[in-house]
Amino acid sequence: MAKKMCKKCKRLVTGDKCPICQSDKLNESWKGRVIVIDASRSEIAKKMKLDAAGEYALR
Ligand SMILES: [Zn+2]
């Protein structure tokens, strides 16, 4: 199953609903992804204002 991007928190999710913020506003047209392992030490996470580890989509 293709992963979709949650419009709210930008996480990549499988299924019809984001397990993190419970949003069902998902976008299938994302172009890349970032995996954040340690949000507090990641420059990309800071730029994207991500505060938790996880897999995120880039548009
Ligand atoms: Zn979400």
N, CA, C, O and the ligand as a Tripos MOL2 file, in Angstrom:
@<TRIPOS>MOLECULE
protein
  237   235    60     0     0
PROTEIN
NO_CHARGES

@<TRIPOS>ATOM
      1 N           0.8480   -1.2080    0.0000 N.3       1 MET1
      2 CA          0.0000    0.0000    0.0000 C.3       1 MET1
      3 C           0.8810    1.2550    0.0000 C.2       1 MET1
      4 O           1.8510    1.3500    0.7520 O.2       1 MET1
      5 N           0.5240    2.2020   -0.8500 N.am      2 ALA2
      6 CA          1.3100    3.4280   -0.9440 C.3       2 ALA2
      7 C           1.1370    4.2770    0.3130 C.2       2 ALA2
      8 O           0.0580    4.3480    0.9000 O.2       2 ALA2
      9 N           2.2160    4.9050    0.6950 N.am      3 LYS3
     10 CA          2.1320    5.7770    1.8540 C.3       3 LYS3
     11 C           1.6110    7.1480    1.4470 C.2       3 LYS3
     12 O           1.8610    7.6190    0.3380 O.2       3 LYS3
     13 N           0.8920    7.7730    2.3480 N.am      4 LYS4
     14 CA          0.3600    9.1070    2.0970 C.3       4 LYS4
     15 C           0.9030   10.0620    3.1400 C.2       4 LYS4
     16 O           1.2950    9.6740    4.2410 O.2       4 LYS4
     17 N           0.9080   11.3320    2.7480 N.am      5 MET5
     18 CA          1.4010   12.3460    3.6660 C.3       5 MET5
     19 C           0.2440   12.9520    4.4490 C.2       5 MET5
     20 O          -0.7610   13.3540    3.8630 O.2       5 MET5
     21 N           0.3790   13.0170    5.7480 N.am      6 CYS6
     22 CA         -0.6120   13.6920    6.5720 C.3       6 CYS6
     23 C          -0.4410   15.2010    6.3710 C.2       6 CYS6
     24 O           0.6520   15.7290    6.5750 O.2       6 CYS6
     25 N          -1.5110   15.8980    5.9750 N.am      7 LYS7
     26 CA         -1.3980   17.3320    5.7200 C.3       7 LYS7
     27 C          -1.1410   18.1170    6.9930 C.2       7 LYS7
     28 O          -0.5920   19.2180    6.9540 O.2       7 LYS7
     29 N          -1.5300   17.5630    8.0890 N.am      8 LYS8
     30 CA         -1.4050   18.2800    9.3600 C.3       8 LYS8
     31 C           0.0230   18.2000    9.9200 C.2       8 LYS8
     32 O           0.6330   19.2300   10.2070 O.2       8 LYS8
     33 N           0.5510   16.9910   10.0730 N.am      9 CYS9
     34 CA          1.8730   16.8680   10.7100 C.3       9 CYS9
     35 C           2.9620   16.4280    9.7400 C.2       9 CYS9
     36 O           4.1140   16.2760   10.1450 O.2       9 CYS9
     37 N           2.6180   16.2170    8.4490 N.am     10 LYS10
     38 CA          3.5790   15.8460    7.4070 C.3      10 LYS10
     39 C           4.2050   14.4690    7.5880 C.2      10 LYS10
     40 O           5.1820   14.1470    6.9120 O.2      10 LYS10
     41 N           3.6690   13.6620    8.4750 N.am     11 ARG11
     42 CA          4.1800   12.3070    8.5960 C.3      11 ARG11
     43 C           3.6800   11.4520    7.4440 C.2      11 ARG11
     44 O           2.6250   11.7110    6.8640 O.2      11 ARG11
     45 N           4.4600   10.4290    7.1290 N.am     12 LEU12
     46 CA          3.9890    9.4590    6.1520 C.3      12 LEU12
     47 C           3.1860    8.4030    6.8900 C.2      12 LEU12
     48 O           3.6370    7.8440    7.8900 O.2      12 LEU12
     49 N           1.9990    8.1410    6.3860 N.am     13 VAL13
     50 CA          1.1450    7.1700    7.0550 C.3      13 VAL13
     51 C           0.6420    6.1390    6.0540 C.2      13 VAL13
     52 O           0.4960    6.4320    4.8670 O.2      13 VAL13
     53 N           0.3830    4.9500    6.5340 N.am     14 THR14
     54 CA         -0.2860    3.9360    5.7220 C.3      14 THR14
     55 C          -1.7080    3.8280    6.2600 C.2      14 THR14
     56 O          -1.9290    3.8990    7.4690 O.2      14 THR14
     57 N          -2.6570    3.6580    5.3690 N.am     15 GLY15
     58 CA         -4.0410    3.5950    5.8100 C.3      15 GLY15
     59 C          -4.7390    4.9130    5.5320 C.2      15 GLY15
     60 O          -4.2140    5.7530    4.8010 O.2      15 GLY15
     61 N          -5.9010    5.1000    6.1010 N.am     16 ASP16
     62 CA         -6.7430    6.2530    5.7810 C.3      16 ASP16
     63 C          -6.7110    7.3420    6.8270 C.2      16 ASP16
     64 O          -7.4010    8.3530    6.6940 O.2      16 ASP16
     65 N          -5.9260    7.1510    7.8580 N.am     17 LYS17
     66 CA         -5.9420    8.0890    8.9750 C.3      17 LYS17
     67 C          -4.5490    8.1640    9.5960 C.2      17 LYS17
     68 O          -3.8450    7.1580    9.6850 O.2      17 LYS17
     69 N          -4.1600    9.3610   10.0210 N.am     18 CYS18
     70 CA         -2.8620    9.5130   10.6730 C.3      18 CYS18
     71 C          -2.9360    8.9850   12.0990 C.2      18 CYS18
     72 O          -3.7810    9.4220   12.8800 O.2      18 CYS18
     73 N          -2.0490    8.0400   12.4460 N.am     19 PRO19
     74 CA         -2.0910    7.4760   13.8000 C.3      19 PRO19
     75 C          -1.6120    8.4610   14.8670 C.2      19 PRO19
     76 O          -1.8730    8.2610   16.0540 O.2      19 PRO19
     77 N          -0.9170    9.5140   14.4570 N.am     20 ILE20
     78 CA         -0.3640   10.4620   15.4180 C.3      20 ILE20
     79 C          -1.3750   11.5540   15.7710 C.2      20 ILE20
     80 O          -1.6710   11.7590   16.9480 O.2      20 ILE20
     81 N          -1.9090   12.2590   14.7630 N.am     21 CYS21
     82 CA         -2.8190   13.3600   15.0680 C.3      21 CYS21
     83 C          -4.2730   13.0340   14.7250 C.2      21 CYS21
     84 O          -5.1510   13.8870   14.8550 O.2      21 CYS21
     85 N          -4.5250   11.7970   14.2860 N.am     22 GLN22
     86 CA         -5.8850   11.3220   13.9970 C.3      22 GLN22
     87 C          -6.5500   12.0510   12.8320 C.2      22 GLN22
     88 O          -7.7610   11.9350   12.6400 O.2      22 GLN22
     89 N          -5.7680   12.8020   12.0510 N.am     23 SER23
     90 CA         -6.3410   13.5160   10.9180 C.3      23 SER23
     91 C          -6.5650   12.5550    9.7490 C.2      23 SER23
     92 O          -5.7740   11.6360    9.5350 O.2      23 SER23
     93 N          -7.6480   12.7710    8.9940 N.am     24 ASP24
     94 CA         -7.8400   11.9510    7.7990 C.3      24 ASP24
     95 C          -7.5920   12.7720    6.5320 C.2      24 ASP24
     96 O          -7.9580   12.3570    5.4320 O.2      24 ASP24
     97 N          -6.9680   13.9340    6.6990 N.am     25 LYS25
     98 CA         -6.6050   14.7650    5.5560 C.3      25 LYS25
     99 C          -5.2270   14.3320    5.0610 C.2      25 LYS25
    100 O          -4.1990   14.8160    5.5350 O.2      25 LYS25
    101 N          -5.2290   13.4150    4.1020 N.am     26 LEU26
    102 CA         -3.9740   12.8740    3.6140 C.3      26 LEU26
    103 C          -3.7570   13.2660    2.1600 C.2      26 LEU26
    104 O          -4.7080   13.4340    1.3960 O.2      26 LEU26
    105 N          -2.5010   13.4070    1.7970 N.am     27 ASN27
    106 CA         -2.1430   13.8040    0.4450 C.3      27 ASN27
    107 C          -1.2640   12.7260   -0.1790 C.2      27 ASN27
    108 O          -0.2600   12.3200    0.4060 O.2      27 ASN27
    109 N          -1.6420   12.2680   -1.3610 N.am     28 GLU28
    110 CA         -0.8630   11.2130   -2.0040 C.3      28 GLU28
    111 C           0.2850   11.7380   -2.8520 C.2      28 GLU28
    112 O           1.1660   10.9700   -3.2400 O.2      28 GLU28
    113 N           0.2890   13.0450   -3.1500 N.am     29 SER29
    114 CA          1.3150   13.5580   -4.0590 C.3      29 SER29
    115 C           2.4770   14.2010   -3.3220 C.2      29 SER29
    116 O           2.5950   15.4260   -3.2880 O.2      29 SER29
    117 N           3.3150   13.3960   -2.7450 N.am     30 TRP30
    118 CA          4.5290   13.8900   -2.1210 C.3      30 TRP30
    119 C           5.7090   13.4090   -2.9620 C.2      30 TRP30
    120 O           5.6070   12.4300   -3.7010 O.2      30 TRP30
    121 N           6.8340   14.1200   -2.8340 N.am     31 LYS31
    122 CA          7.9420   13.8720   -3.7510 C.3      31 LYS31
    123 C           9.1690   13.2440   -3.1060 C.2      31 LYS31
    124 O          10.0270   12.7020   -3.8040 O.2      31 LYS31
    125 N           9.2570   13.3080   -1.8280 N.am     32 GLY32
    126 CA         10.4350   12.7550   -1.1860 C.3      32 GLY32
    127 C          10.1520   12.5240    0.2740 C.2      32 GLY32
    128 O           9.0720   12.8490    0.7670 O.2      32 GLY32
    129 N          11.1360   11.9540    0.9750 N.am     33 ARG33
    130 CA         10.8750   11.7360    2.3960 C.3      33 ARG33
    131 C          12.1280   11.9380    3.2350 C.2      33 ARG33
    132 O          13.2540   11.8350    2.7490 O.2      33 ARG33
    133 N          11.9000   12.2200    4.4750 N.am     34 VAL34
    134 CA         12.9600   12.4240    5.4410 C.3      34 VAL34
    135 C          12.6670   11.5030    6.6180 C.2      34 VAL34
    136 O          11.5290   11.3900    7.0720 O.2      34 VAL34
    137 N          13.7130   10.8520    7.0990 N.am     35 ILE35
    138 CA         13.5160   10.0620    8.3100 C.3      35 ILE35
    139 C          14.2590   10.7630    9.4360 C.2      35 ILE35
    140 O          15.4760   10.9350    9.3750 O.2      35 ILE35
    141 N          13.5300   11.1610   10.4530 N.am     36 VAL36
    142 CA         14.1210   11.8550   11.5930 C.3      36 VAL36
    143 C          14.2790   10.8570   12.7270 C.2      36 VAL36
    144 O          13.3140   10.2390   13.1770 O.2      36 VAL36
    145 N          15.5100   10.7150   13.1750 N.am     37 ILE37
    146 CA         15.7690    9.7750   14.2630 C.3      37 ILE37
    147 C          15.8760   10.5310   15.5810 C.2      37 ILE37
    148 O          15.3610   10.0900   16.6090 O.2      37 ILE37
    149 N          16.5530   11.6790   15.5370 N.am     38 ASP38
    150 CA         16.6770   12.4960   16.7420 C.3      38 ASP38
    151 C          16.3220   13.9370   16.3700 C.2      38 ASP38
    152 O          17.1690   14.6880   15.8850 O.2      38 ASP38
    153 N          15.0710   14.3120   16.6030 N.am     39 ALA39
    154 CA         14.5720   15.6140   16.1530 C.3      39 ALA39
    155 C          15.3450   16.7780   16.7580 C.2      39 ALA39
    156 O          15.5160   17.8080   16.1040 O.2      39 ALA39
    157 N          15.8100   16.6360   17.9850 N.am     40 SER40
    158 CA         16.4810   17.7490   18.6410 C.3      40 SER40
    159 C          17.8760   18.0000   18.0720 C.2      40 SER40
    160 O          18.4370   19.0780   18.2700 O.2      40 SER40
    161 N          18.4420   17.0200   17.3690 N.am     41 ARG41
    162 CA         19.7970   17.1750   16.8180 C.3      41 ARG41
    163 C          19.8100   17.2290   15.2980 C.2      41 ARG41
    164 O          20.8820   17.3220   14.7010 O.2      41 ARG41
    165 N          18.6600   17.1740   14.6650 N.am     42 SER42
    166 CA         18.6080   17.1570   13.2090 C.3      42 SER42
    167 C          18.3460   18.5480   12.6420 C.2      42 SER42
    168 O          17.3760   19.2100   13.0110 O.2      42 SER42
    169 N          19.2360   18.9860   11.7300 N.am     43 GLU43
    170 CA         19.0660   20.3010   11.0930 C.3      43 GLU43
    171 C          17.7990   20.3430   10.2460 C.2      43 GLU43
    172 O          17.0750   21.3390   10.2460 O.2      43 GLU43
    173 N          17.5360   19.2520    9.5220 N.am     44 ILE44
    174 CA         16.3350   19.2160    8.6810 C.3      44 ILE44
    175 C          15.0870   19.2850    9.5480 C.2      44 ILE44
    176 O          14.1260   19.9760    9.2080 O.2      44 ILE44
    177 N          15.1020   18.5840   10.6450 N.am     45 ALA45
    178 CA         13.9420   18.6200   11.5470 C.3      45 ALA45
    179 C          13.7050   20.0370   12.0510 C.2      45 ALA45
    180 O          12.5590   20.4710   12.1690 O.2      45 ALA45
    181 N          14.7800   20.7590   12.3480 N.am     46 LYS46
    182 CA         14.6380   22.1480   12.8110 C.3      46 LYS46
    183 C          14.0490   23.0220   11.7150 C.2      46 LYS46
    184 O          13.1480   23.8250   11.9620 O.2      46 LYS46
    185 N          14.5690   22.8560   10.4950 N.am     47 LYS47
    186 CA         14.0620   23.6530    9.3780 C.3      47 LYS47
    187 C          12.5980   23.3700    9.1060 C.2      47 LYS47
    188 O          11.8310   24.2790    8.7880 O.2      47 LYS47
    189 N          12.2140   22.1210    9.2300 N.am     48 MET48
    190 CA         10.8240   21.7520    8.9410 C.3      48 MET48
    191 C           9.9300   21.8750   10.1720 C.2      48 MET48
    192 O           8.7400   21.5670   10.1170 O.2      48 MET48
    193 N          10.5070   22.3250   11.2760 N.am     49 LYS49
    194 CA          9.7720   22.4680   12.5300 C.3      49 LYS49
    195 C           9.1400   21.1540   12.9920 C.2      49 LYS49
    196 O           7.9830   21.1130   13.4110 O.2      49 LYS49
    197 N           9.9240   20.0960   12.9030 N.am     50 LEU50
    198 CA          9.4550   18.7920   13.3620 C.3      50 LEU50
    199 C           9.9800   18.5820   14.7720 C.2      50 LEU50
    200 O          11.1450   18.8640   15.0490 O.2      50 LEU50
    201 N           9.1450   18.0980   15.6520 N.am     51 ASP51
    202 CA          9.6050   17.9550   17.0270 C.3      51 ASP51
    203 C           9.6230   16.5020   17.5180 C.2      51 ASP51
    204 O           9.8540   16.2420   18.6990 O.2      51 ASP51
    205 N           9.3800   15.5700   16.6090 N.am     52 ALA52
    206 CA          9.4040   14.1750   17.0350 C.3      52 ALA52
    207 C          10.0330   13.3090   15.9540 C.2      52 ALA52
    208 O          10.0280   13.6590   14.7740 O.2      52 ALA52
    209 N          10.5700   12.1810   16.3740 N.am     53 ALA53
    210 CA         11.1550   11.2500   15.4200 C.3      53 ALA53
    211 C          10.0530   10.6420   14.5570 C.2      53 ALA53
    212 O           8.9060   10.5120   14.9850 O.2      53 ALA53
    213 N          10.4260   10.2750   13.3400 N.am     54 GLY54
    214 CA          9.4350    9.6460   12.4770 C.3      54 GLY54
    215 C           9.8050    9.8040   11.0210 C.2      54 GLY54
    216 O          10.8720   10.3230   10.6940 O.2      54 GLY54
    217 N           8.9310    9.3610   10.1560 N.am     55 GLU55
    218 CA          9.1380    9.4300    8.7240 C.3      55 GLU55
    219 C           8.2210   10.5220    8.1690 C.2      55 GLU55
    220 O           7.0010   10.4570    8.3210 O.2      55 GLU55
    221 N           8.8200   11.5250    7.5230 N.am     56 TYR56
    222 CA          8.0450   12.6610    7.0370 C.3      56 TYR56
    223 C           8.1740   12.8120    5.5380 C.2      56 TYR56
    224 O           9.1560   12.3760    4.9360 O.2      56 TYR56
    225 N           7.1640   13.4370    4.9410 N.am     57 ALA57
    226 CA          7.1700   13.6320    3.4890 C.3      57 ALA57
    227 C           7.6040   15.0350    3.1310 C.2      57 ALA57
    228 O           7.3630   15.9850    3.8750 O.2      57 ALA57
    229 N           8.2500   15.1550    1.9770 N.am     58 LEU58
    230 CA          8.6130   16.4510    1.4000 C.3      58 LEU58
    231 C           7.7790   16.6500    0.1470 C.2      58 LEU58
    232 O           7.4870   15.6870   -0.5630 O.2      58 LEU58
    233 N           7.3990   17.8640   -0.1260 N.am     59 ARG59
    234 CA          6.6040   18.0930   -1.3290 C.3      59 ARG59
    235 C           7.4410   18.7230   -2.4220 C.2      59 ARG59
    236 O           6.9350   18.9890   -3.5120 O.2      59 ARG59
    237 ZN         -0.7310   13.6030   11.2600 Zn       60 ZN60
@<TRIPOS>BOND
     1     1     2 1
     2     2     3 1
     3     3     4 2
     4     3     5 am
     5     5     6 1
     6     6     7 1
     7     7     8 2
     8     7     9 am
     9     9    10 1
    10    10    11 1
    11    11    12 2
    12    11    13 am
    13    13    14 1
    14    14    15 1
    15    15    16 2
    16    15    17 am
    17    17    18 1
    18    18    19 1
    19    19    20 2
    20    19    21 am
    21    21    22 1
    22    22    23 1
    23    23    24 2
    24    23    25 am
    25    25    26 1
    26    26    27 1
    27    27    28 2
    28    27    29 am
    29    29    30 1
    30    30    31 1
    31    31    32 2
    32    31    33 am
    33    33    34 1
    34    34    35 1
    35    35    36 2
    36    35    37 am
    37    37    38 1
    38    38    39 1
    39    39    40 2
    40    39    41 am
    41    41    42 1
    42    42    43 1
    43    43    44 2
    44    43    45 am
    45    45    46 1
    46    46    47 1
    47    47    48 2
    48    47    49 am
    49    49    50 1
    50    50    51 1
    51    51    52 2
    52    51    53 am
    53    53    54 1
    54    54    55 1
    55    55    56 2
    56    55    57 am
    57    57    58 1
    58    58    59 1
    59    59    60 2
    60    59    61 am
    61    61    62 1
    62    62    63 1
    63    63    64 2
    64    63    65 am
    65    65    66 1
    66    66    67 1
    67    67    68 2
    68    67    69 am
    69    69    70 1
    70    70    71 1
    71    71    72 2
    72    71    73 am
    73    73    74 1
    74    74    75 1
    75    75    76 2
    76    75    77 am
    77    77    78 1
    78    78    79 1
    79    79    80 2
    80    79    81 am
    81    81    82 1
    82    82    83 1
    83    83    84 2
    84    83    85 am
    85    85    86 1
    86    86    87 1
    87    87    88 2
    88    87    89 am
    89    89    90 1
    90    90    91 1
    91    91    92 2
    92    91    93 am
    93    93    94 1
    94    94    95 1
    95    95    96 2
    96    95    97 am
    97    97    98 1
    98    98    99 1
    99    99   100 2
   100    99   101 am
   101   101   102 1
   102   102   103 1
   103   103   104 2
   104   103   105 am
   105   105   106 1
   106   106   107 1
   107   107   108 2
   108   107   109 am
   109   109   110 1
   110   110   111 1
   111   111   112 2
   112   111   113 am
   113   113   114 1
   114   114   115 1
   115   115   116 2
   116   115   117 am
   117   117   118 1
   118   118   119 1
   119   119   120 2
   120   119   121 am
   121   121   122 1
   122   122   123 1
   123   123   124 2
   124   123   125 am
   125   125   126 1
   126   126   127 1
   127   127   128 2
   128   127   129 am
   129   129   130 1
   130   130   131 1
   131   131   132 2
   132   131   133 am
   133   133   134 1
   134   134   135 1
   135   135   136 2
   136   135   137 am
   137   137   138 1
   138   138   139 1
   139   139   140 2
   140   139   141 am
   141   141   142 1
   142   142   143 1
   143   143   144 2
   144   143   145 am
   145   145   146 1
   146   146   147 1
   147   147   148 2
   148   147   149 am
   149   149   150 1
   150   150   151 1
   151   151   152 2
   152   151   153 am
   153   153   154 1
   154   154   155 1
   155   155   156 2
   156   155   157 am
   157   157   158 1
   158   158   159 1
   159   159   160 2
   160   159   161 am
   161   161   162 1
   162   162   163 1
   163   163   164 2
   164   163   165 am
   165   165   166 1
   166   166   167 1
   167   167   168 2
   168   167   169 am
   169   169   170 1
   170   170   171 1
   171   171   172 2
   172   171   173 am
   173   173   174 1
   174   174   175 1
   175   175   176 2
   176   175   177 am
   177   177   178 1
   178   178   179 1
   179   179   180 2
   180   179   181 am
   181   181   182 1
   182   182   183 1
   183   183   184 2
   184   183   185 am
   185   185   186 1
   186   186   187 1
   187   187   188 2
   188   187   189 am
   189   189   190 1
   190   190   191 1
   191   191   192 2
   192   191   193 am
   193   193   194 1
   194   194   195 1
   195   195   196 2
   196   195   197 am
   197   197   198 1
   198   198   199 1
   199   199   200 2
   200   199   201 am
   201   201   202 1
   202   202   203 1
   203   203   204 2
   204   203   205 am
   205   205   206 1
   206   206   207 1
   207   207   208 2
   208   207   209 am
   209   209   210 1
   210   210   211 1
   211   211   212 2
   212   211   213 am
   213   213   214 1
   214   214   215 1
   215   215   216 2
   216   215   217 am
   217   217   218 1
   218   218   219 1
   219   219   220 2
   220   219   221 am
   221   221   222 1
   222   222   223 1
   223   223   224 2
   224   223   225 am
   225   225   226 1
   226   226   227 1
   227   227   228 2
   228   227   229 am
   229   229   230 1
   230   230   231 1
   231   231   232 2
   232   231   233 am
   233   233   234 1
   234   234   235 1
   235   235   236 2
@<TRIPOS>SUBSTRUCTURE
     1 MET1         2 RESIDUE 1 A MET
     2 ALA2         6 RESIDUE 1 A ALA
     3 LYS3        10 RESIDUE 1 A LYS
     4 LYS4        14 RESIDUE 1 A LYS
     5 MET5        18 RESIDUE 1 A MET
     6 CYS6        22 RESIDUE 1 A CYS
     7 LYS7        26 RESIDUE 1 A LYS
     8 LYS8        30 RESIDUE 1 A LYS
     9 CYS9        34 RESIDUE 1 A CYS
    10 LYS10       38 RESIDUE 1 A LYS
    11 ARG11       42 RESIDUE 1 A ARG
    12 LEU12       46 RESIDUE 1 A LEU
    13 VAL13       50 RESIDUE 1 A VAL
    14 THR14       54 RESIDUE 1 A THR
    15 GLY15       58 RESIDUE 1 A GLY
    16 ASP16       62 RESIDUE 1 A ASP
    17 LYS17       66 RESIDUE 1 A LYS
    18 CYS18       70 RESIDUE 1 A CYS
    19 PRO19       74 RESIDUE 1 A PRO
    20 ILE20       78 RESIDUE 1 A ILE
    21 CYS21       82 RESIDUE 1 A CYS
    22 GLN22       86 RESIDUE 1 A GLN
    23 SER23       90 RESIDUE 1 A SER
    24 ASP24       94 RESIDUE 1 A ASP
    25 LYS25       98 RESIDUE 1 A LYS
    26 LEU26      102 RESIDUE 1 A LEU
    27 ASN27      106 RESIDUE 1 A ASN
    28 GLU28      110 RESIDUE 1 A GLU
    29 SER29      114 RESIDUE 1 A SER
    30 TRP30      118 RESIDUE 1 A TRP
    31 LYS31      122 RESIDUE 1 A LYS
    32 GLY32      126 RESIDUE 1 A GLY
    33 ARG33      130 RESIDUE 1 A ARG
    34 VAL34      134 RESIDUE 1 A VAL
    35 ILE35      138 RESIDUE 1 A ILE
    36 VAL36      142 RESIDUE 1 A VAL
    37 ILE37      146 RESIDUE 1 A ILE
    38 ASP38      150 RESIDUE 1 A ASP
    39 ALA39      154 RESIDUE 1 A ALA
    40 SER40      158 RESIDUE 1 A SER
    41 ARG41      162 RESIDUE 1 A ARG
    42 SER42      166 RESIDUE 1 A SER
    43 GLU43      170 RESIDUE 1 A GLU
    44 ILE44      174 RESIDUE 1 A ILE
    45 ALA45      178 RESIDUE 1 A ALA
    46 LYS46      182 RESIDUE 1 A LYS
    47 LYS47      186 RESIDUE 1 A LYS
    48 MET48      190 RESIDUE 1 A MET
    49 LYS49      194 RESIDUE 1 A LYS
    50 LEU50      198 RESIDUE 1 A LEU
    51 ASP51      202 RESIDUE 1 A ASP
    52 ALA52      206 RESIDUE 1 A ALA
    53 ALA53      210 RESIDUE 1 A ALA
    54 GLY54      214 RESIDUE 1 A GLY
    55 GLU55      218 RESIDUE 1 A GLU
    56 TYR56      222 RESIDUE 1 A TYR
    57 ALA57      226 RESIDUE 1 A ALA
    58 LEU58      230 RESIDUE 1 A LEU
    59 ARG59      234 RESIDUE 1 A ARG
    60 ZN60       237 GROUP 0 **** ****
